[in-house]
Amino acid sequence: MKVLFQSRTTLFSAPGGDTVQLLKTREYLQKLGVEVDIAEELEPDVSAYDLVHVFNLMRVQEAWLQVRNAKRQGKPVALSTIYGLYTEYEQKARGGLFGIIARHTGPYMLEYLKIAARCVTSGELHRGALAVLGQGYYRTLKKIVSRVDVFLPNSDSEMERVAGEMKLLDPPYVAVPNAVDTEVFDFDQVDARDLEDYANCLVCAARIEGRKSQLNLVRAVRGLPYRLLIIGKPSPNHMSYYRQVREEAGDNVIFIDAVDHAQLAKYYKVARASALISWMETPGLSSLEAAAMRCNLVITGKGDTRDYFGDFAAYCEPDDVESIRKAVIQVMEQPFDEALRAHVLQNYTWDKTAAATLKGYEMALARGKAA
């Protein structure tokens, strides 16, 4: 089987969790004998491929051109949705002009305005962006999902969200788990003796921005007898937020720039717990990685985290400092439950991701033949 991967134009210039998901999925599919190429061009010739796999429904400006291009050339389409709007954060917690606009408009208009803004501020003006600006965000979403042969969400609850918002009846899908790289996050093999100074700290590894809620996290740990280690760079569009996080951080908060995965595994090995208290996670790679390294978890209840972690984590609300504080105390005082690590290593590894993805491909190809 020969498959073409396509995603957002900024996949490698501004890497994120979807970048990791795409690259690791390719790596493990290739181990199953699937030939995978990645196209950075939005509307390439796909005649040499059996199927086109598009990632990230949130980026409709690219996904629309990619899906339409594949269908015009008679190829089945698989879609990794990676879908979860940050509307609640933008309406409740975002500051500035955009926050004011968010509180007076709907979620799809917000996404429309973001695309318009990126055309000006980030140079992301192309045919896909123009198409969305002409026909609207929600209408573009509907056009995309109507042409997909199989959906590959990261969980059942994500598929329910997509189907509910886009009014899909019994959509064909395979839940494809997000995963942890067990070769990197291998507790028994990682040597972290050089980081013993950070023993038993609380780690938050994420880009520093409003939707990750680090400001409320530093407020929550103020006065507590624990050290918080924030690992990550500030988002370019959230520099004022970053400055506020630094200003309000107490003496028990340490900041470190983003590190590679091998180094991150070392920090997790010496840590007591991990905190990822975002306004939306599907489910958050860093939580999976931390659990594999025997960290207790403080996580948001918003999004699809409960599908992955069930009763193994302490949940909190990103806008409620007291709820964050209680969850932090809970995970910093309790012993690690080995059942959490076993649960992650049994269910959320990249070989399982690849197997589920391949099952989705077979479904898409069968549907294409039937049509």
C-alpha positions as CSV (number, residue, x, y, z in Angstrom):
1,M,0.0,0.0,0.0
2,K,1.2,3.5,-0.8
3,V,-0.2,6.4,1.1
4,L,0.3,10.2,0.9
5,F,0.3,12.2,4.1
6,Q,-0.9,15.9,4.1
7,S,-1.3,18.4,6.9
8,R,-1.0,22.1,7.7
9,T,1.6,24.2,5.8
10,T,3.3,25.2,9.1
11,L,3.7,21.5,10.2
12,F,7.5,21.7,10.4
13,S,8.1,25.5,10.8
14,A,5.8,25.5,13.9
15,P,5.9,21.9,15.1
16,G,3.3,20.7,17.6
17,G,1.6,17.6,18.8
18,D,0.2,17.0,15.4
19,T,3.7,17.0,14.0
20,V,4.7,14.2,16.3
21,Q,1.6,12.3,15.6
22,L,2.1,12.4,11.8
23,L,5.8,11.5,11.9
24,K,5.4,8.6,14.4
25,T,2.4,7.3,12.5
26,R,4.5,7.2,9.3
27,E,7.4,5.5,11.1
28,Y,5.3,2.7,12.5
29,L,3.2,2.3,9.4
30,Q,6.4,1.7,7.4
31,K,7.2,-1.1,9.9
32,L,4.0,-2.7,8.7
33,G,5.0,-2.5,5.1
34,V,3.1,0.7,4.2
35,E,5.0,3.1,1.9
36,V,4.3,6.7,3.2
37,D,5.3,10.0,1.6
38,I,4.6,13.5,3.0
39,A,3.5,16.3,0.6
40,E,4.0,19.9,1.6
41,E,2.3,21.0,-1.6
42,L,-1.5,21.5,-1.1
43,E,-2.7,20.1,-4.4
44,P,-0.2,17.6,-5.6
45,D,-0.6,14.8,-8.2
46,V,-1.8,11.8,-6.1
47,S,-2.0,9.3,-9.0
48,A,0.8,7.1,-7.6
49,Y,-1.0,6.6,-4.2
50,D,-3.7,4.2,-3.1
51,L,-5.0,6.6,-0.5
52,V,-4.6,10.2,0.8
53,H,-4.4,10.7,4.6
54,V,-5.1,14.2,5.7
55,F,-4.3,15.4,9.3
56,N,-5.9,18.2,11.3
57,L,-9.5,19.2,10.6
58,M,-9.0,22.4,12.6
59,R,-6.9,23.7,9.7
60,V,-9.8,23.8,7.2
61,Q,-7.9,26.2,4.9
62,E,-5.5,23.4,4.0
63,A,-7.7,20.4,4.6
64,W,-10.3,21.6,2.2
65,L,-7.9,21.8,-0.7
66,Q,-6.2,18.5,0.2
67,V,-9.5,16.5,0.5
68,R,-11.0,18.1,-2.7
69,N,-7.8,17.4,-4.6
70,A,-7.7,13.8,-3.6
71,K,-11.4,13.2,-4.5
72,R,-11.0,15.0,-7.8
73,Q,-8.3,12.4,-8.6
74,G,-10.5,9.5,-7.5
75,K,-8.6,8.6,-4.3
76,P,-10.1,7.6,-1.0
77,V,-9.5,9.9,1.9
78,A,-8.7,9.2,5.6
79,L,-8.9,12.1,8.0
80,S,-7.2,12.4,11.4
81,T,-9.5,15.0,12.8
82,I,-7.4,16.3,15.8
83,Y,-10.4,18.5,16.4
84,G,-11.2,20.5,19.5
85,L,-12.1,24.2,19.4
86,Y,-10.7,26.5,22.1
87,T,-13.9,28.6,22.2
88,E,-14.4,28.3,25.9
89,Y,-10.9,29.6,26.6
90,E,-11.3,32.4,24.1
91,Q,-14.7,33.5,25.5
92,K,-13.9,33.1,29.2
93,A,-10.2,33.8,29.6
94,R,-8.6,35.3,26.6
95,G,-7.6,39.0,27.0
96,G,-7.2,41.8,24.6
97,L,-9.2,42.7,21.5
98,F,-9.6,39.1,20.4
99,G,-11.1,38.2,23.8
100,I,-13.6,41.0,23.5
101,I,-14.6,39.8,20.0
102,A,-14.8,36.2,21.2
103,R,-17.3,37.1,23.9
104,H,-19.6,38.6,21.3
105,T,-19.5,36.1,18.5
106,G,-19.8,32.3,17.8
107,P,-17.1,29.7,17.6
108,Y,-17.0,29.3,13.9
109,M,-16.8,33.0,13.3
110,L,-13.9,33.1,15.7
111,E,-12.1,30.5,13.6
112,Y,-12.9,32.4,10.4
113,L,-11.4,35.6,11.9
114,K,-8.2,33.6,12.9
115,I,-7.7,32.5,9.3
116,A,-8.2,36.1,8.2
117,A,-5.7,37.3,10.7
118,R,-3.1,34.7,9.7
119,C,-3.3,35.9,6.1
120,V,-2.1,39.3,7.3
121,T,0.2,38.6,10.2
122,S,1.7,35.2,9.2
123,G,1.7,35.3,5.5
124,E,-0.7,32.3,5.3
125,L,-2.6,33.7,2.3
126,H,-3.2,30.9,-0.3
127,R,-6.1,29.4,-2.3
128,G,-7.4,27.5,0.7
129,A,-7.5,30.5,2.9
130,L,-9.3,32.5,0.2
131,A,-11.8,29.6,-0.2
132,V,-12.7,29.7,3.5
133,L,-12.9,33.5,3.5
134,G,-15.3,33.2,0.6
135,Q,-17.6,30.4,1.7
136,G,-17.2,30.5,5.5
137,Y,-15.6,28.3,8.2
138,Y,-18.5,26.0,9.1
139,R,-19.6,25.5,5.4
140,T,-16.0,24.5,4.7
141,L,-16.0,22.0,7.6
142,K,-19.2,20.5,6.2
143,K,-17.7,20.2,2.7
144,I,-14.6,18.4,4.0
145,V,-16.4,15.9,6.2
146,S,-18.9,15.0,3.4
147,R,-16.0,13.8,1.2
148,V,-14.1,11.8,3.8
149,D,-14.1,8.0,3.4
150,V,-13.0,7.2,7.0
151,F,-12.4,9.3,10.1
152,L,-9.5,8.6,12.4
153,P,-10.1,10.5,15.6
154,N,-7.9,10.0,18.7
155,S,-10.9,8.8,20.7
156,D,-14.6,7.9,20.6
157,S,-15.4,11.2,22.4
158,E,-13.6,13.2,19.7
159,M,-15.6,11.5,17.0
160,E,-18.8,12.2,19.0
161,R,-17.8,15.9,19.1
162,V,-17.1,16.0,15.3
163,A,-20.3,14.1,14.5
164,G,-22.4,16.3,16.8
165,E,-21.1,19.6,15.5
166,M,-21.3,18.6,11.9
167,K,-24.5,16.6,12.1
168,L,-23.0,13.4,10.8
169,L,-25.1,10.2,11.1
170,D,-23.2,7.0,11.8
171,P,-19.8,8.2,10.3
172,P,-17.3,5.5,9.3
173,Y,-14.4,5.7,11.8
174,V,-11.7,3.9,13.7
175,A,-10.5,5.4,16.9
176,V,-6.7,5.8,16.6
177,P,-5.0,6.3,19.9
178,N,-2.4,9.0,20.4
179,A,0.7,7.4,21.8
180,V,4.0,7.5,23.7
181,D,7.4,6.6,22.2
182,T,8.4,3.7,24.4
183,E,11.9,3.7,23.0
184,V,12.5,7.2,24.4
185,F,10.2,7.2,27.4
186,D,11.6,3.9,28.8
187,F,11.9,4.3,32.6
188,D,14.3,1.5,33.1
189,Q,16.8,2.8,30.4
190,V,16.7,6.5,31.0
191,D,19.7,7.8,33.1
192,A,18.7,10.9,34.9
193,R,21.4,11.1,37.6
194,D,22.5,14.5,36.4
195,L,19.1,15.9,37.2
196,E,18.7,14.8,40.8
197,D,18.5,18.4,41.8
198,Y,15.0,18.4,40.4
199,A,13.9,15.3,42.3
200,N,10.2,15.1,43.2
201,C,9.2,18.3,41.3
202,L,6.0,19.0,39.4
203,V,6.6,19.3,35.7
204,C,4.5,21.2,33.2
205,A,5.9,20.6,29.7
206,A,3.9,22.7,27.1
207,R,4.1,25.8,25.1
208,I,3.5,28.8,27.4
209,E,0.2,30.4,26.3
210,G,-3.2,31.3,27.7
211,R,-4.9,28.1,26.6
212,K,-2.4,26.0,28.5
213,S,-3.2,28.0,31.7
214,Q,0.3,28.1,33.2
215,L,-0.6,31.4,34.9
216,N,-3.3,29.7,37.1
217,L,-0.9,26.9,37.7
218,V,1.8,29.2,39.2
219,R,-0.9,30.9,41.3
220,A,-2.0,27.5,42.5
221,V,1.4,26.4,43.7
222,R,2.2,29.7,45.4
223,G,3.0,28.9,49.1
224,L,3.0,25.1,48.6
225,P,6.1,23.1,49.6
226,Y,6.7,21.8,46.0
227,R,8.8,23.0,43.1
228,L,7.2,23.6,39.8
229,L,9.3,23.1,36.7
230,I,7.8,24.8,33.6
231,I,9.4,23.5,30.4
232,G,8.6,25.2,27.1
233,K,8.9,28.3,25.1
234,P,6.3,31.1,25.0
235,S,3.9,31.2,22.0
236,P,4.9,34.2,19.8
237,N,1.4,35.6,20.1
238,H,1.2,35.3,23.9
239,M,4.3,37.2,25.0
240,S,2.3,39.5,27.4
241,Y,0.8,36.4,29.0
242,Y,4.3,34.8,29.3
243,R,5.6,38.0,31.0
244,Q,2.7,37.8,33.5
245,V,3.4,34.1,34.2
246,R,7.1,35.0,34.9
247,E,6.1,38.0,37.1
248,E,3.6,36.0,39.2
249,A,5.8,32.9,39.6
250,G,7.1,32.4,43.1
251,D,10.5,31.2,44.2
252,N,9.4,27.6,43.9
253,V,8.9,28.0,40.1
254,I,11.7,27.2,37.6
255,F,11.6,28.0,33.9
256,I,13.5,26.0,31.3
257,D,13.3,26.4,27.5
258,A,11.8,23.6,25.4
259,V,14.0,20.4,25.4
260,D,14.1,17.4,23.1
261,H,12.3,14.2,24.0
262,A,15.3,12.4,25.3
263,Q,16.0,15.2,27.8
264,L,12.3,15.5,28.7
265,A,12.2,11.8,29.6
266,K,15.0,12.5,32.1
267,Y,13.1,15.3,33.7
268,Y,10.0,13.1,34.0
269,K,12.0,10.3,35.5
270,V,13.1,12.5,38.5
271,A,9.7,14.3,38.8
272,R,6.9,13.4,41.1
273,A,4.0,14.5,38.9
274,S,3.1,16.2,35.6
275,A,0.5,19.0,35.1
276,L,-1.3,19.7,31.9
277,I,-4.3,21.8,32.7
278,S,-5.3,23.2,29.3
279,W,-8.7,24.4,28.1
280,M,-8.7,21.4,25.7
281,E,-6.6,18.3,25.2
282,T,-7.1,15.3,22.8
283,P,-5.5,14.0,25.1
284,G,-2.1,15.7,25.4
285,L,1.1,13.8,24.5
286,S,3.0,15.1,27.5
287,S,0.6,13.4,29.9
288,L,1.1,10.0,28.2
289,E,4.8,10.5,28.2
290,A,4.9,11.5,31.9
291,A,2.7,8.5,32.9
292,A,5.1,6.2,31.1
293,M,7.9,7.6,33.2
294,R,6.0,7.0,36.5
295,C,4.6,10.5,37.0
296,N,1.3,11.1,38.7
297,L,-1.0,13.3,36.5
298,V,-2.8,16.6,37.1
299,I,-4.8,17.1,33.9
300,T,-7.7,19.1,32.5
301,G,-11.1,17.4,32.3
302,K,-11.9,19.3,29.1
303,G,-11.6,17.4,25.9
304,D,-10.9,13.7,25.7
305,T,-8.6,13.1,28.6
306,R,-11.0,10.9,30.5
307,D,-11.1,8.5,27.5
308,Y,-7.4,7.9,28.1
309,F,-6.8,8.2,31.8
310,G,-10.1,7.3,33.4
311,D,-9.7,7.3,37.2
312,F,-5.9,7.3,37.1
313,A,-5.5,11.1,37.1
314,A,-6.5,14.1,39.2
315,Y,-8.7,16.4,37.2
316,C,-9.0,20.1,37.6
317,E,-10.6,23.2,35.9
318,P,-8.1,25.5,34.1
319,D,-9.9,28.6,35.3
320,D,-10.2,27.5,39.0
321,V,-7.1,28.1,41.0
322,E,-8.4,26.3,44.0
323,S,-9.3,23.2,42.0
324,I,-5.8,23.2,40.5
325,R,-4.3,23.6,43.9
326,K,-6.2,20.6,45.4
327,A,-5.3,18.4,42.4
328,V,-1.6,19.4,42.8
329,I,-1.6,18.5,46.5
330,Q,-3.3,15.2,45.8
331,V,-0.7,14.0,43.2
332,M,2.3,15.4,45.0
333,E,1.4,13.5,48.2
334,Q,0.2,10.2,46.8
335,P,2.4,7.3,45.7
336,F,2.5,6.4,42.0
337,D,0.0,3.8,40.8
338,E,1.9,1.3,38.6
339,A,-1.4,0.4,37.0
340,L,-1.4,3.8,35.3
341,R,1.9,3.0,33.6
342,A,0.8,-0.4,32.7
343,H,-2.5,1.1,31.2
344,V,-0.5,3.5,29.0
345,L,2.1,1.0,27.8
346,Q,-0.7,-1.6,27.0
347,N,-3.0,0.8,25.1
348,Y,-1.1,3.9,23.9
349,T,1.9,2.9,21.9
350,W,2.7,3.8,18.3
351,D,2.5,0.2,17.1
352,K,-1.2,0.2,18.3
353,T,-1.6,3.6,16.5
354,A,-0.3,2.2,13.3
355,A,-2.4,-1.0,13.5
356,A,-5.6,1.1,14.0
357,T,-4.6,3.4,11.2
358,L,-4.1,0.5,8.8
359,K,-7.5,-0.8,9.8
360,G,-9.0,2.6,8.8
361,Y,-7.2,2.5,5.5
362,E,-8.6,-0.9,4.7
363,M,-12.1,0.4,5.6
364,A,-11.6,3.5,3.3
365,L,-10.4,1.4,0.4
366,A,-13.3,-1.1,0.8
367,R,-15.7,1.8,0.8
368,G,-14.1,3.2,-2.4
369,K,-14.4,-0.1,-4.2
370,A,-18.1,-0.4,-3.1
371,A,-18.8,3.1,-4.5
